[in-house]
Amino acid sequence: MKSIVALLGWMGCAFTCSAQPGFVFFEPVQPARKVQIMAHRGLAMLAPENSLQAITGCTGDFIEWAEVDLRLTSDRKHVLLHDATVDRVTTSKGKVADFSLGELLKMEAGLPFAKRFAGTRLVALSELLTQAKGKLNLYLDCKAIDPELLVKEILDAGMEKQVLVYGEPATLAKIRSLSGGKIAVMCKFRPNEIDLDAFAKDVAPAVVEMDADLVSAALCKQFHDKGIKVQAKVLGPVWDNPATWTILIEAGVDYLQTDDPVGARFADVRHRLPKFPVGIAFHRGASRYAPENTLPAIAKAVVAGADYIEIDIRPTKDGSHVLLHDSRLDRTTDGKGSVKEKTLAELKTLSAGAWFGAPFAETPIPTLDEALNAYGNQAHAYLDAKEIAPEALLAAIKKHDLLERHVVYQSADYCKRIVALEPAVKTIPGLKSAADLERILAVKPYGVDAAWSLLSKEFIEKCHAKRIKVFSDALGANETVTQYRRAIQWGIDVIQTDYPLRVLRAIELEAVR
């Protein structure tokens, strides 16, 4: 086991600055959660990593922390970049340390991710501190920094309660000393290499980071008894999954650093609230975090434990069925023209994800069979029958054993036709006007997909009295926690959303009301 002196690697600090156990951080989400999420490089599936879009996107999803990487420029300024070169994340080439901040901020940092982010720039730490103040906490991963400058920037910005600095013990010792212990620090703890008591006494961080496979309830308790919080690093497919999140939550970690903030947050809330007062339908899959109507979007929704996953179905020229919302290919693929004028083989040559982001460049348009096969054995299929014969849709429902786990959205006439083929089909015709309710009820649907403007306690009670469930799309201006909570209090059955973490926050708040 290594000594603390060997671990620190810097003999110039006597650790005379104040200890940090019990450090009190700003809480951007109120009431604060026991387990908080640290989004790795921001919402890096949503926008270019370490970009303002990826980082500030955390706020709208009630994610407490964004992890970002710091490097020094040639003129000794701090910029957000993970790699030592700009090659991967910009259209330029070269080492970060060879460019001035001004030169770096002129680089194109959006196109390597997706065309829709053209014009995105790299971010100076000073700008990020301004943007995050009072909104979002920051985990600063010190790849290459100037400790004196970093302390000055944080203190000048008044961000000392919203920042956690991660690095090697020698660097952290300087940060603590220069800030008089006002800035919280965190470093890695490996129980097989370092004595816990000596580590806690000599390093005395505010937070300790451990790899997921090294975390235990006993270690969490030991650190908590000393006033030190525990962050579990759960990056990578082996760890970043519901099984590991749940184990770590039960072990008592304070923070989860993850590439899947959506799944991790759902795992936490479902662990605390096994029964939700409302079902959540993920619109076109998890379409905020992956390209809409694709297998990755469905997979992310499944990992989050989505109650319903909504998809749009259209036919091909040769009689197959694929997932696309629009009748044309132009918006969500690299193809052009009408969907139904292309064969399945032609459609399979297209990318359905490049428009969204580089990680999804090889994502194809899925067939209906591929999509329904991806639902697993829990999620319900929310089938928007854009253009598919009732007979073909019924065959797909039966083939994938979804008679008990589906709803079909279409016109009242379509719903009547498919129920005539199989009475067990669960239909939810659209309802735009209250005056049409009685006409829709004549179809004897499972539920109605009501316009959000129709919702009220009286309307929902009227539907329930007739044993009709109420679904509604909270899209656009209605995607707010206030709107969700009101609908939940009225008794709505299912909310369809592009922002599942916002609905989740409404559910949390309703649970403590």
Secondary structure, DSSP 8 states (H G I E B T S, - for coil): ---HHHHH--TT----S---TT-----SSSS--SSEEEEETTTTTTSSTTSHHHHHHHHHTT--EEEEEEEE-TTS-EEE-SSSBSTTTSSS-SBGGGS-HHHHHTS--STTT-GGGTT----BHHHHHHHHTTT-EEEEEESS--HHHHHHHHHHTT-TTSEEEE--HHHHHHHHHHHTT-SEEEEE--TTTS-HHHHHHHT--SEEEEEGGG--HHHHHHHHHTT-EEEEE--STTTSSHHHHHHHHHHT-SEEEES-HHHHHHHHHHHH-SS-SSEEEETTTTTTTS-TTSHHHHHHHHHTT-SEEEEEEEE-TTS-EEE-SSSBSTTTSS--SBGGGS-HHHHTTS-SSTTT-GGGTT----BHHHHHHTTTTT-EEEEE-SS--HHHHHHHHHHTT-TTSEEEES-HHHHHHHHHH-TT--B--EE--GGGHHHHHTT--SEEEE-GGG--HHHHHHHHHTT-EEEEE--GGG-SHHHHHHHHHHT-SEEEES-HHHHHHHHHHHHT-
